[in-house]
C-alpha cells in the first residue's frame, strides 16, 4: 500500500520501511510536495518519475544474500530495469539518483557478449584498416574492457552507440603476420567475458 509523505523542501528526511530507506537532503525539490512511497523487501516504489530533483536522493536496501546484486529503476511503461550505479557497504546496497520511480534490487548473472565484426577466427585481415567488435550487456551495461595483441595493450575506441568498438591498425603494435588478439569485457556487477583469436596480417617488417 502506498503512503503519502509530505516533503518540506527546507527539511531533511530519512524514511525507513521494511528493508529499505530513503534519504532526502534539504532543497532536493523545487517546491514542497507529497510523494508516494511503497516498499517491500526488495522494492522501493516512489511513484511516477515526473518530478524534477535538484539533488540526488539516497536509496538504501539491505544487502541481499546472493552475489552480483544491483539496484535498478523500472521503466514506467514496460517495467524493464535500468541499472543505477550502486555500492555495497557492510550489510547494505546503496545508490544515489536524481529520479523518483520504482527501485528494485535485482541480480545479473549473465556475461557480456562479444561479437567480431567483419572477420572470423584465423582469418587473413590485411585488407582491414580497423579491427571491430560489438560488445553488449543487456542488464547492467558494460563497465570496462581491455584488449591486447600479442600481450601488448591496444586502444579500443568506441565507434557508435550500438556497442561497436574498434582498433586502428595505424596504431601498429604488429611486427609479424601471425597475431593473437584477446579482449576481456566486464559488466557493472563483475560478470566477465573473454574473446581470443588468432589473425593473420601482412607486414613489411622483417620477421625473425
N, C-alpha and C positions, 0 to 999 in steps of 0.2 A: 504494500500500500504506500502511495505517495504521501509525504508530509510536506506542507508548505512552511518554508523558513523565511522570515523577513530579514533582509540584509540591509543594514545601515552602512552606506559606503564609507563612513568615517570610523567604523569599528572593525576589529579583528575577530575572526570566528574560527573555532575548531569544532566540527560537528562529527561526533563519533556514533557509529551504528554497526552492530554485528562485527564483522572482521575488517571493516574499512573506516577510514576517516577522511574528512575534507577540511583543508586548512585554507582560509581566505584572509589575506592581508588587508590592511586599511587601503581604501581608494583603489580597490581592484576593479570596481564597476564605475560606470559614468554616473549612475543615479542609484538611489535606494530602490530595492525591488524585492519581490518574492521569488525564490527559486524552489522548484520541486525536487525532492530528494527521496530516493527509494534504494534500499540495498539489501543484499543477502551475502552469503559467504564469499562469492567471487564476482559480484556485480555491484557497481555504484552508479545508479541512474540519476542524472541531474536534469532530466528533461531534454527538450529540443535545443539543438545547437544554433540558437538565433540571437543570443545576447552577446554583444562585443565586450571584451575584457581589456583593461589597461595593464593588468599584471597577471602573472601566472598563478593558478591555483595549485595547491599541493594535494595529490591523491595518494593515499597510503592504504595498502592491503596487508593482511597477514601473509607472510611468505608461504606459498603452497609447499606441499611435501615433495612434489615432483621437480625434476630439473627442466631447463630450457623454458622457464616461465617468463611471461612478459605482460605488460598492460596494453590493451588495445582499446580504441574507441570505435563504437559501432556506427555505421552509416545509418542515417535516419530512415532511409527507404529500404535498403537491402539487408541491413544488419551485418554486412561484411565488415570485418575488423581492419582498422588501420593501426599500424604499430605506433606506439607512443614511447619515446625514449625513457627508459626506467633504470633504476639501480636497485640492487639488493643490499640492504644494510641490516645486519643482525637478523632479526626474525621478520623483517618487513620488506616489501617491494614497493618502491616509491617512484612516482612520476610527477612532473610539472607540466602544466598545459594551459594554454590561453583559450580553451574551448569548454563549454558545457556539453552535455551529451551523456551517452551511456558508456561507462568504462567497465571493462571486463578483464579479469585475469585469465589468460589462456596459455597454451603450450604450443611450441613449434618444434617438431621433431624431424622436419623434412629438410634435407640438404638442398643448397642451391643447385641449379642446373647450369652446365657449361656446354655450349654448342659451338663447334668450329664452323666458320662461315667461309665458303669458297675453297676449302681444302679438306683433305682426309688424311688419316694416319698414313705415314710412309710415302706421302706424295712428293714429287718434284714441284717446287713452287718458285722457280726462278723468275717467272713472269709476274709475280705479285709485288706490288710496292708496299703493301701492308699485310700484316697478319691480324685477322679479325676474328673475334669470338663474341658470342652473346652470352651474358651472364644474367641469370634471373633468380629471384626468390619471391614466391607468391605470398608469403605470410609476413615475415618481419622485415624483409628487404636486405639488400647487400650492405654489409658494413665495410669490408675491405677485401682486397685481393693482392696477390704478389706473384709475379711471373719471372721466370728465368729462361735463358737459352744457354745450354752447356754450363749450368750452375752459375751464370753471371746474371745479376739483376737487370731487368729491362723495364722501360717505362711503357706501360699500357695506358693509353689515354681514352677517356670517354668520347664516343663518336656521335651518339644520338641518344634520344630519350627511351629507346627500346632496349636499353641494356647492352648495346654493342660497344665493345672496347677494341682498340687496335694498337698495334706496334708498327712504327715506321722503320722499314729496313735501312733507311738512310742513317739511323742512329747506330750503325752496324757494330755489333759485338761478334760478328760471324767471321771466322777465318778458315773455315773448312766447309766442305759440301754436305757432310752428314752432321745433323744437329739435333739436339734433344731439347724440346720445349716442354716446360712444366708451369702450371698455374694452380694456385690454391685460392679458393674463394670461400669466404665466411659470411654468414648472415648475422643479424643483430643479437642472436642468443648463443652463437658459437658453433652452430652446425657448419661443417666444413666439407667441401668437395674438392677433389684433385683431378685434373686432367693432364695427361702426359702423353707425348707423341714424339716420334722421330720424323723430321722432314729433311728434304734434300734441296740444296740451292747452289747454283754455280757461283764460284768466287774466283776473282782474279789473283787472289793471294796464293803464294806458294805453300803447298801443304807438305808438312814434314812426314 
